[in-house]
Amino acid sequence: MTAFVRIDHALASRTVLRHRPADRGERLARALVAHAARMGCTVRLSVTMVEPWCSATFSGSVIVLALDASPGPASSNWLANLPEADIPLGRDLIADIAVEPDGTRQRLRVLLCLDAAGG
């Protein structure tokens, strides 16, 4: 038996694609890995948590990323400069980024404001 679904083309043309929270984490991880590479550092980041966040003026996500990087001057320099780095994310903005210990490894906790560059 074949099922048919009626498609309302007028409605379909107005569909807006929205990123899922996990997509935001993966997009952020890719941007941070690229930034590290530009600084001469090779890192691996994996998303461990994405939680919604909002204030009176912004909405966004708190994203936690597990960090795997070889110790050395390049990774130390990247991590030391990361809180002040300008990471391009289109209309989104990294409002805060912190490097935290996580057992024998480190993690990044990022506050990402969505559509902060909108008008």
TAPEQUI-V796578 format. One record per pair of residues at least 6 apart in sequence whose ideal C-beta (glycine too) atoms are under 8 Angstrom apart, sorted by the first residue. I is the first residue (numbers start at 1). J is the second residue. D is the distance in Angstrom with one decimal. If there is no record, write none. Layout:
BEGIN
i=I j=J d=D
i=I j=J d=D
END
This chain:
BEGIN
i=19 j=27 d=7.2
i=21 j=50 d=4.3
i=21 j=51 d=8.0
i=21 j=52 d=7.0
i=21 j=61 d=5.8
i=22 j=47 d=6.7
i=22 j=50 d=6.0
i=24 j=50 d=6.4
i=24 j=61 d=5.5
i=24 j=63 d=6.7
i=24 j=92 d=7.7
i=24 j=112 d=6.4
i=24 j=114 d=7.5
i=25 j=47 d=3.6
i=25 j=50 d=4.6
i=25 j=61 d=7.5
i=25 j=63 d=4.8
i=25 j=65 d=7.2
i=26 j=47 d=6.2
i=27 j=89 d=7.3
i=28 j=47 d=7.9
i=28 j=63 d=5.7
i=28 j=65 d=7.3
i=28 j=89 d=7.1
i=28 j=94 d=7.8
i=28 j=110 d=6.2
i=28 j=112 d=6.2
i=29 j=45 d=4.2
i=29 j=46 d=7.2
i=29 j=47 d=6.0
i=29 j=65 d=5.7
i=31 j=87 d=5.3
i=31 j=88 d=6.9
i=31 j=89 d=5.8
i=32 j=43 d=7.4
i=32 j=45 d=5.8
i=32 j=65 d=7.2
i=32 j=87 d=6.5
i=32 j=108 d=7.2
i=33 j=43 d=5.9
i=33 j=44 d=7.4
i=33 j=45 d=5.9
i=35 j=78 d=7.8
i=35 j=85 d=6.3
i=35 j=87 d=5.4
i=36 j=42 d=7.0
i=36 j=43 d=4.5
i=36 j=69 d=7.5
i=36 j=75 d=7.8
i=36 j=78 d=5.2
i=39 j=74 d=6.8
i=39 j=77 d=6.7
i=39 j=78 d=4.6
i=39 j=81 d=7.4
i=40 j=74 d=4.7
i=40 j=78 d=8.0
i=41 j=69 d=6.5
i=41 j=74 d=4.2
i=41 j=75 d=4.9
i=41 j=77 d=7.4
i=41 j=78 d=4.3
i=42 j=69 d=7.0
i=42 j=70 d=6.9
i=43 j=67 d=6.3
i=43 j=68 d=6.7
i=43 j=69 d=4.2
i=43 j=75 d=6.9
i=43 j=78 d=7.4
i=44 j=67 d=7.7
i=44 j=68 d=4.2
i=44 j=69 d=7.4
i=45 j=65 d=4.4
i=45 j=66 d=6.9
i=45 j=67 d=5.9
i=45 j=68 d=7.6
i=45 j=108 d=7.1
i=46 j=65 d=6.6
i=46 j=66 d=4.8
i=46 j=68 d=7.8
i=47 j=63 d=6.6
i=47 j=64 d=7.5
i=47 j=65 d=5.8
i=48 j=64 d=4.9
i=48 j=65 d=6.7
i=48 j=66 d=5.2
i=48 j=107 d=7.0
i=49 j=62 d=7.5
i=49 j=63 d=7.0
i=49 j=64 d=4.1
i=50 j=61 d=5.4
i=50 j=62 d=7.5
i=50 j=63 d=5.2
i=50 j=64 d=7.9
i=51 j=61 d=6.5
i=51 j=62 d=4.8
i=52 j=59 d=7.5
i=52 j=60 d=7.9
i=52 j=61 d=6.1
i=53 j=59 d=7.1
i=53 j=60 d=5.2
i=53 j=61 d=5.8
i=53 j=62 d=4.9
i=53 j=111 d=6.6
i=54 j=60 d=7.1
i=58 j=95 d=7.3
i=58 j=113 d=4.4
i=58 j=114 d=7.7
i=58 j=116 d=6.3
i=59 j=113 d=7.4
i=59 j=114 d=5.8
i=60 j=92 d=7.5
i=60 j=95 d=7.3
i=60 j=111 d=6.6
i=60 j=112 d=4.8
i=60 j=113 d=4.3
i=60 j=114 d=4.7
i=60 j=116 d=7.7
i=61 j=111 d=7.9
i=61 j=112 d=5.0
i=61 j=114 d=7.2
i=62 j=109 d=6.8
i=62 j=110 d=7.2
i=62 j=111 d=5.8
i=62 j=112 d=7.7
i=63 j=109 d=7.7
i=63 j=110 d=4.7
i=63 j=112 d=5.8
i=64 j=107 d=5.7
i=64 j=108 d=7.1
i=64 j=109 d=5.3
i=64 j=110 d=7.6
i=65 j=107 d=6.3
i=65 j=108 d=4.6
i=65 j=110 d=7.0
i=66 j=102 d=6.8
i=66 j=105 d=6.6
i=66 j=107 d=5.4
i=67 j=99 d=7.7
i=67 j=105 d=6.4
i=67 j=106 d=4.7
i=67 j=107 d=5.8
i=67 j=108 d=5.8
i=68 j=105 d=6.8
i=69 j=75 d=4.2
i=69 j=78 d=7.8
i=69 j=79 d=7.8
i=69 j=106 d=7.9
i=79 j=99 d=5.3
i=79 j=106 d=7.5
i=82 j=97 d=5.9
i=82 j=99 d=6.7
i=82 j=108 d=7.6
i=83 j=96 d=7.9
i=83 j=97 d=5.5
i=83 j=98 d=7.1
i=83 j=99 d=7.8
i=85 j=97 d=7.9
i=87 j=94 d=5.6
i=89 j=112 d=7.6
i=90 j=117 d=7.5
i=91 j=114 d=7.8
i=91 j=115 d=5.0
i=91 j=116 d=6.9
i=91 j=117 d=4.4
i=91 j=118 d=5.7
i=92 j=112 d=5.8
i=92 j=113 d=6.6
i=92 j=114 d=5.4
i=92 j=115 d=6.7
i=92 j=116 d=6.3
i=92 j=117 d=7.5
i=93 j=112 d=7.3
i=93 j=113 d=4.7
i=93 j=116 d=3.7
i=93 j=117 d=6.5
i=94 j=110 d=5.9
i=94 j=111 d=7.2
i=94 j=112 d=6.0
i=94 j=113 d=7.9
i=95 j=111 d=4.5
i=95 j=112 d=7.1
i=95 j=113 d=4.9
i=95 j=116 d=7.5
i=96 j=110 d=7.2
i=96 j=111 d=4.2
i=97 j=108 d=6.2
i=97 j=109 d=7.3
i=97 j=110 d=4.9
i=97 j=111 d=7.5
i=98 j=108 d=7.1
i=98 j=109 d=4.8
i=98 j=110 d=7.9
i=99 j=106 d=5.7
i=99 j=107 d=7.7
i=99 j=108 d=6.0
i=100 j=106 d=6.7
i=100 j=107 d=5.3
i=100 j=108 d=7.5
i=100 j=109 d=5.7
i=101 j=107 d=7.9
END
